Amino acid sequence: MPATPNALAAAHRANTIATIARTRAASPAPVPNAEGRAALLEIAALLETAAHSLQTEEPGTWDGIVITNTMDWDASHALRTADEIAAAHPAIGFPPLFSQYVTAPVYGNEVDLPPSLLPGGPVLIAREGDLFARLHAIHGHLRLIPPARDTTALLEGAFALHWKHALLTASEAVAAHRPYNRPAVPAAVEIPTPATTMALSRAHKEHPTVTYGLNDRRLPCFSSEPAPHTAVRMVSHLGARVPTCEQHRDAAAVAARELHDTHG
């Protein structure tokens, strides 16, 4: 019995991503480094193993009905191992659960966005937010596309965006270790929730950065995580306000100051 359309679609995705990995490993750029290139080649070999198994393994049946939502051990093991390598080498630009792209035609699973950098400044927040929005759109197209359709262009687009996110991660890490790029967190003084903008202005005459609880909890936290937290307070630096949850309070204080400086 031939492989099911779902298994063949998954095999095509595995082979496409293997080609992406080999192309990236052959890149003349200094990133990825030698260790990253080796990881990419190992991932490519594992994906090709998974693809071969998906193409050749005879599907199971139950009461004469072909089972389309299972994957054999060889393919599953190869994909799990590839995920582990990607998670251990984030600089290669493959998300830690990238095999979700391969398994989606078989299991119907969603594809997760990569973990957020939780960037502190409005410019980096906007850049990461743009990458996440574009990835989310590609994931929507992949979710709706029939198994028989060619997904090569969509996968190439998705992994190009993952690569950009990895480069953004690297640049943010470098910048964070430069002393002049590590802004001190402004001391956000707790004040009662101001009833008017005039009350907030009076508070700023005493403290440049203040924070206060929100009575209306409908605002999202400023952080661009894939699943935004609910803002429970506001941080205001000389009138530049940033809604935040408790977890991102210090980052919001830095963002409010940068927002104020951006607007002059």
GUBA-587665 format. One line per field, with one value per residue (C-alpha): residue number from 1; residue in three letters; chain; x, z, y. Coordinates in Angstrom, 2 decimals, padded with zeros to 5 digits. Layout:
N
i (NUM | ...) $
aa (ALA | ...) $
ch (A | ...) $
xx (X | ...) $
zz (Z | ...) $
yy (Y | ...) $
//
This chain:
264
i (1 | 2 | 3 | 4 | 5 | 6 | 7 | 8 | 9 | 10 | 11 | 12 | 13 | 14 | 15 | 16 | 17 | 18 | 19 | 20 | 21 | 22 | 23 | 24 | 25 | 26 | 27 | 28 | 29 | 30 | 31 | 32 | 33 | 34 | 35 | 36 | 37 | 38 | 39 | 40 | 41 | 42 | 43 | 44 | 45 | 46 | 47 | 48 | 49 | 50 | 51 | 52 | 53 | 54 | 55 | 56 | 57 | 58 | 59 | 60 | 61 | 62 | 63 | 64 | 65 | 66 | 67 | 68 | 69 | 70 | 71 | 72 | 73 | 74 | 75 | 76 | 77 | 78 | 79 | 80 | 81 | 82 | 83 | 84 | 85 | 86 | 87 | 88 | 89 | 90 | 91 | 92 | 93 | 94 | 95 | 96 | 97 | 98 | 99 | 100 | 101 | 102 | 103 | 104 | 105 | 106 | 107 | 108 | 109 | 110 | 111 | 112 | 113 | 114 | 115 | 116 | 117 | 118 | 119 | 120 | 121 | 122 | 123 | 124 | 125 | 126 | 127 | 128 | 129 | 130 | 131 | 132 | 133 | 134 | 135 | 136 | 137 | 138 | 139 | 140 | 141 | 142 | 143 | 144 | 145 | 146 | 147 | 148 | 149 | 150 | 151 | 152 | 153 | 154 | 155 | 156 | 157 | 158 | 159 | 160 | 161 | 162 | 163 | 164 | 165 | 166 | 167 | 168 | 169 | 170 | 171 | 172 | 173 | 174 | 175 | 176 | 177 | 178 | 179 | 180 | 181 | 182 | 183 | 184 | 185 | 186 | 187 | 188 | 189 | 190 | 191 | 192 | 193 | 194 | 195 | 196 | 197 | 198 | 199 | 200 | 201 | 202 | 203 | 204 | 205 | 206 | 207 | 208 | 209 | 210 | 211 | 212 | 213 | 214 | 215 | 216 | 217 | 218 | 219 | 220 | 221 | 222 | 223 | 224 | 225 | 226 | 227 | 228 | 229 | 230 | 231 | 232 | 233 | 234 | 235 | 236 | 237 | 238 | 239 | 240 | 241 | 242 | 243 | 244 | 245 | 246 | 247 | 248 | 249 | 250 | 251 | 252 | 253 | 254 | 255 | 256 | 257 | 258 | 259 | 260 | 261 | 262 | 263 | 264) $
aa (MET | PRO | ALA | THR | PRO | ASN | ALA | LEU | ALA | ALA | ALA | HIS | ARG | ALA | ASN | THR | ILE | ALA | THR | ILE | ALA | ARG | THR | ARG | ALA | ALA | SER | PRO | ALA | PRO | VAL | PRO | ASN | ALA | GLU | GLY | ARG | ALA | ALA | LEU | LEU | GLU | ILE | ALA | ALA | LEU | LEU | GLU | THR | ALA | ALA | HIS | SER | LEU | GLN | THR | GLU | GLU | PRO | GLY | THR | TRP | ASP | GLY | ILE | VAL | ILE | THR | ASN | THR | MET | ASP | TRP | ASP | ALA | SER | HIS | ALA | LEU | ARG | THR | ALA | ASP | GLU | ILE | ALA | ALA | ALA | HIS | PRO | ALA | ILE | GLY | PHE | PRO | PRO | LEU | PHE | SER | GLN | TYR | VAL | THR | ALA | PRO | VAL | TYR | GLY | ASN | GLU | VAL | ASP | LEU | PRO | PRO | SER | LEU | LEU | PRO | GLY | GLY | PRO | VAL | LEU | ILE | ALA | ARG | GLU | GLY | ASP | LEU | PHE | ALA | ARG | LEU | HIS | ALA | ILE | HIS | GLY | HIS | LEU | ARG | LEU | ILE | PRO | PRO | ALA | ARG | ASP | THR | THR | ALA | LEU | LEU | GLU | GLY | ALA | PHE | ALA | LEU | HIS | TRP | LYS | HIS | ALA | LEU | LEU | THR | ALA | SER | GLU | ALA | VAL | ALA | ALA | HIS | ARG | PRO | TYR | ASN | ARG | PRO | ALA | VAL | PRO | ALA | ALA | VAL | GLU | ILE | PRO | THR | PRO | ALA | THR | THR | MET | ALA | LEU | SER | ARG | ALA | HIS | LYS | GLU | HIS | PRO | THR | VAL | THR | TYR | GLY | LEU | ASN | ASP | ARG | ARG | LEU | PRO | CYS | PHE | SER | SER | GLU | PRO | ALA | PRO | HIS | THR | ALA | VAL | ARG | MET | VAL | SER | HIS | LEU | GLY | ALA | ARG | VAL | PRO | THR | CYS | GLU | GLN | HIS | ARG | ASP | ALA | ALA | ALA | VAL | ALA | ALA | ARG | GLU | LEU | HIS | ASP | THR | HIS | GLY) $
ch (A | A | A | A | A | A | A | A | A | A | A | A | A | A | A | A | A | A | A | A | A | A | A | A | A | A | A | A | A | A | A | A | A | A | A | A | A | A | A | A | A | A | A | A | A | A | A | A | A | A | A | A | A | A | A | A | A | A | A | A | A | A | A | A | A | A | A | A | A | A | A | A | A | A | A | A | A | A | A | A | A | A | A | A | A | A | A | A | A | A | A | A | A | A | A | A | A | A | A | A | A | A | A | A | A | A | A | A | A | A | A | A | A | A | A | A | A | A | A | A | A | A | A | A | A | A | A | A | A | A | A | A | A | A | A | A | A | A | A | A | A | A | A | A | A | A | A | A | A | A | A | A | A | A | A | A | A | A | A | A | A | A | A | A | A | A | A | A | A | A | A | A | A | A | A | A | A | A | A | A | A | A | A | A | A | A | A | A | A | A | A | A | A | A | A | A | A | A | A | A | A | A | A | A | A | A | A | A | A | A | A | A | A | A | A | A | A | A | A | A | A | A | A | A | A | A | A | A | A | A | A | A | A | A | A | A | A | A | A | A | A | A | A | A | A | A | A | A | A | A | A | A | A | A | A | A | A | A | A | A | A | A | A | A) $
xx (000.00 | 001.49 | 002.16 | -000.80 | -001.04 | -000.44 | 002.77 | 003.97 | 003.27 | 005.29 | 008.11 | 008.18 | 008.43 | 011.26 | 013.22 | 012.61 | 013.90 | 016.87 | 017.76 | 017.43 | 019.79 | 022.38 | 022.22 | 022.71 | 025.61 | 027.29 | 026.92 | 030.25 | 029.15 | 030.89 | 027.55 | 026.90 | 030.33 | 031.94 | 029.95 | 026.74 | 027.51 | 028.05 | 024.75 | 022.93 | 024.38 | 023.39 | 019.86 | 019.67 | 020.68 | 018.08 | 015.37 | 016.24 | 016.00 | 012.58 | 011.45 | 012.54 | 010.68 | 007.53 | 007.65 | 008.25 | 006.59 | 003.32 | 000.43 | -001.50 | -005.19 | -008.02 | -011.06 | -010.05 | -009.64 | -006.20 | -004.73 | -003.44 | -002.49 | 000.41 | 004.13 | 006.48 | 009.22 | 012.14 | 010.66 | 009.56 | 012.96 | 014.82 | 012.62 | 012.98 | 016.76 | 016.81 | 014.76 | 017.24 | 020.16 | 018.36 | 017.58 | 021.24 | 022.43 | 020.07 | 022.51 | 021.75 | 018.32 | 016.18 | 013.50 | 013.76 | 010.58 | 010.99 | 009.82 | 006.29 | 006.46 | 007.00 | 004.47 | 001.60 | 000.21 | 000.11 | -000.91 | -002.67 | -000.57 | 000.04 | 003.52 | 004.82 | 006.51 | 010.08 | 010.60 | 010.50 | 013.69 | 011.70 | 013.56 | 013.76 | 013.54 | 010.67 | 012.73 | 013.67 | 010.14 | 008.83 | 011.39 | 010.59 | 006.86 | 007.14 | 008.98 | 006.36 | 003.49 | 005.01 | 005.68 | 002.13 | 000.80 | 002.94 | 001.80 | -001.79 | -001.17 | 000.58 | -002.32 | -004.87 | -002.92 | -004.04 | -001.54 | -000.97 | 000.13 | 003.81 | 004.86 | 008.47 | 008.13 | 006.25 | 008.82 | 011.70 | 009.99 | 009.39 | 012.99 | 014.33 | 012.33 | 013.61 | 017.14 | 016.47 | 015.16 | 018.34 | 020.46 | 018.36 | 018.92 | 022.68 | 022.81 | 020.72 | 023.01 | 026.11 | 024.55 | 023.47 | 027.09 | 028.37 | 028.41 | 027.08 | 024.17 | 022.99 | 020.70 | 020.08 | 016.50 | 014.84 | 013.52 | 009.76 | 008.10 | 004.75 | 001.95 | -001.83 | -003.59 | -003.93 | -007.46 | -006.38 | -003.40 | -002.86 | -002.47 | 000.11 | 001.97 | 002.11 | 003.59 | 006.27 | 007.39 | 008.69 | 009.68 | 010.76 | 009.50 | 006.37 | 004.21 | 000.60 | -002.03 | -004.58 | -008.25 | -009.12 | -007.35 | -008.08 | -004.64 | -001.98 | 001.54 | 003.92 | 006.01 | 005.63 | 005.52 | 003.47 | 000.86 | 000.78 | 000.27 | -002.49 | -001.25 | -002.03 | -000.10 | 001.32 | 004.88 | 005.26 | 008.53 | 007.89 | 004.54 | 005.64 | 003.51 | 003.98 | 001.44 | 002.99 | 002.42 | 004.36 | 006.87 | 008.00 | 007.82 | 011.55 | 011.72 | 008.70 | 010.51 | 013.42 | 010.99 | 009.12 | 012.34 | 013.40 | 009.94 | 010.25 | 013.70 | 012.47 | 009.71 | 012.11) $
zz (000.00 | -000.94 | 001.58 | 002.40 | 000.98 | 004.49 | 004.88 | 001.44 | 002.32 | 005.52 | 003.56 | 001.10 | 004.00 | 005.58 | 002.31 | 001.74 | 005.21 | 004.71 | 001.58 | 003.55 | 006.20 | 003.65 | 001.82 | 005.07 | 006.07 | 002.74 | 003.24 | 003.02 | 005.81 | 009.21 | 010.80 | 011.32 | 012.61 | 012.09 | 014.94 | 013.54 | 010.05 | 011.44 | 013.32 | 010.14 | 008.16 | 010.90 | 010.93 | 007.14 | 007.28 | 009.96 | 007.95 | 004.88 | 006.99 | 008.21 | 004.67 | 003.34 | 006.12 | 005.52 | 001.79 | 002.11 | 005.36 | 004.63 | 006.47 | 009.04 | 008.83 | 011.31 | 010.20 | 006.59 | 007.06 | 006.34 | 009.35 | 008.26 | 011.55 | 012.71 | 012.03 | 012.27 | 014.91 | 012.54 | 011.28 | 014.77 | 016.28 | 013.51 | 013.94 | 017.75 | 017.43 | 014.88 | 017.27 | 020.08 | 017.89 | 016.85 | 020.48 | 021.41 | 018.59 | 018.52 | 016.39 | 013.32 | 013.07 | 013.39 | 016.12 | 018.86 | 017.70 | 013.97 | 013.28 | 013.87 | 010.26 | 009.17 | 011.43 | 010.78 | 007.70 | 009.70 | 013.19 | 012.37 | 015.00 | 015.16 | 014.57 | 017.48 | 017.11 | 018.45 | 022.04 | 022.29 | 022.99 | 025.32 | 023.79 | 025.95 | 023.37 | 021.10 | 017.91 | 018.70 | 019.90 | 016.54 | 014.61 | 016.50 | 016.28 | 012.50 | 012.24 | 014.41 | 012.38 | 009.10 | 010.54 | 011.86 | 008.37 | 006.80 | 009.46 | 008.56 | 004.87 | 005.75 | 007.98 | 005.20 | 002.25 | 000.97 | 001.38 | -002.37 | -002.77 | -002.95 | 000.28 | -000.73 | -001.07 | 002.22 | 004.12 | 002.59 | 003.65 | 007.19 | 007.71 | 006.28 | 008.99 | 011.66 | 010.47 | 010.80 | 014.32 | 015.22 | 013.89 | 015.87 | 018.96 | 018.37 | 017.84 | 020.96 | 023.01 | 021.80 | 022.49 | 025.97 | 026.92 | 025.89 | 028.98 | 027.15 | 025.80 | 029.18 | 030.36 | 034.06 | 034.96 | 035.98 | 039.51 | 038.97 | 042.03 | 042.95 | 043.00 | 043.34 | 040.01 | 038.79 | 037.96 | 035.35 | 033.16 | 035.35 | 038.38 | 036.46 | 035.48 | 039.13 | 040.06 | 037.38 | 038.95 | 041.84 | 040.07 | 036.41 | 036.29 | 038.06 | 038.01 | 038.98 | 038.80 | 036.00 | 036.85 | 033.34 | 032.59 | 028.83 | 027.64 | 026.65 | 028.06 | 025.77 | 025.31 | 021.89 | 023.07 | 020.92 | 023.70 | 025.22 | 028.94 | 030.31 | 031.50 | 035.16 | 035.55 | 033.67 | 033.74 | 032.81 | 032.19 | 032.03 | 030.43 | 027.98 | 029.12 | 028.59 | 029.78 | 031.40 | 033.42 | 036.64 | 034.92 | 032.46 | 034.80 | 034.71 | 030.94 | 030.60 | 032.61 | 030.13 | 027.19 | 028.56 | 028.85 | 025.32 | 024.02 | 025.64 | 024.12 | 020.69 | 020.68 | 021.90) $
yy (000.00 | 003.41 | 006.17 | 008.40 | 011.96 | 013.29 | 011.28 | 012.36 | 016.00 | 015.59 | 013.94 | 016.84 | 019.29 | 017.29 | 017.23 | 020.95 | 021.86 | 019.52 | 021.50 | 024.74 | 023.34 | 022.21 | 025.56 | 027.45 | 025.18 | 026.00 | 029.76 | 031.65 | 033.99 | 033.69 | 032.80 | 029.95 | 028.94 | 025.52 | 023.98 | 025.42 | 024.11 | 020.62 | 020.84 | 021.91 | 019.00 | 016.56 | 017.99 | 017.68 | 014.00 | 013.29 | 015.04 | 013.01 | 009.85 | 010.92 | 011.76 | 008.36 | 006.58 | 008.65 | 007.86 | 004.13 | 002.99 | 001.21 | 002.90 | 000.94 | 000.13 | -000.29 | -002.27 | -001.70 | 002.08 | 003.54 | 005.38 | 008.80 | 010.44 | 008.29 | 008.31 | 005.35 | 005.14 | 005.83 | 009.10 | 010.22 | 009.44 | 011.28 | 014.37 | 014.36 | 014.14 | 016.97 | 019.15 | 018.46 | 019.53 | 022.72 | 023.57 | 023.06 | 025.38 | 028.39 | 030.42 | 028.28 | 029.92 | 026.80 | 027.08 | 024.43 | 022.64 | 023.13 | 019.55 | 020.87 | 022.06 | 018.44 | 016.75 | 019.20 | 017.37 | 014.12 | 015.27 | 018.53 | 020.32 | 024.06 | 025.51 | 027.59 | 030.95 | 031.09 | 032.30 | 036.10 | 038.04 | 040.31 | 043.28 | 046.38 | 049.15 | 050.21 | 049.77 | 046.16 | 045.44 | 046.61 | 044.54 | 041.36 | 042.06 | 042.39 | 039.04 | 037.33 | 038.80 | 037.60 | 034.13 | 033.95 | 034.72 | 031.97 | 029.51 | 030.35 | 029.59 | 026.31 | 025.29 | 025.79 | 024.37 | 020.93 | 018.05 | 017.77 | 021.41 | 022.39 | 024.12 | 024.86 | 028.64 | 028.99 | 026.93 | 028.88 | 032.10 | 030.82 | 029.70 | 032.96 | 034.74 | 032.33 | 033.12 | 036.87 | 036.30 | 034.37 | 037.24 | 039.71 | 037.54 | 037.60 | 041.37 | 041.97 | 039.71 | 041.56 | 044.95 | 043.90 | 043.15 | 046.57 | 048.77 | 051.81 | 049.75 | 048.57 | 051.36 | 051.46 | 050.69 | 053.97 | 053.93 | 053.70 | 055.23 | 053.72 | 056.31 | 056.06 | 055.72 | 059.33 | 060.42 | 062.97 | 063.82 | 066.86 | 064.60 | 062.54 | 065.73 | 066.80 | 063.40 | 063.81 | 067.06 | 064.95 | 061.71 | 061.27 | 057.66 | 056.52 | 053.42 | 052.88 | 050.20 | 050.12 | 050.15 | 048.94 | 045.65 | 045.52 | 046.68 | 044.10 | 044.27 | 046.19 | 043.03 | 041.41 | 037.82 | 035.44 | 035.32 | 038.84 | 039.20 | 041.39 | 044.78 | 045.36 | 048.62 | 051.56 | 052.87 | 056.52 | 058.37 | 062.12 | 061.37 | 058.65 | 055.73 | 051.99 | 049.39 | 046.33 | 043.21 | 042.68 | 040.37 | 043.05 | 046.04 | 046.88 | 046.45 | 048.74 | 051.42 | 051.31 | 051.28 | 054.30 | 056.26 | 055.29 | 056.19 | 059.62 | 060.12 | 059.00 | 061.60 | 064.27) $
//
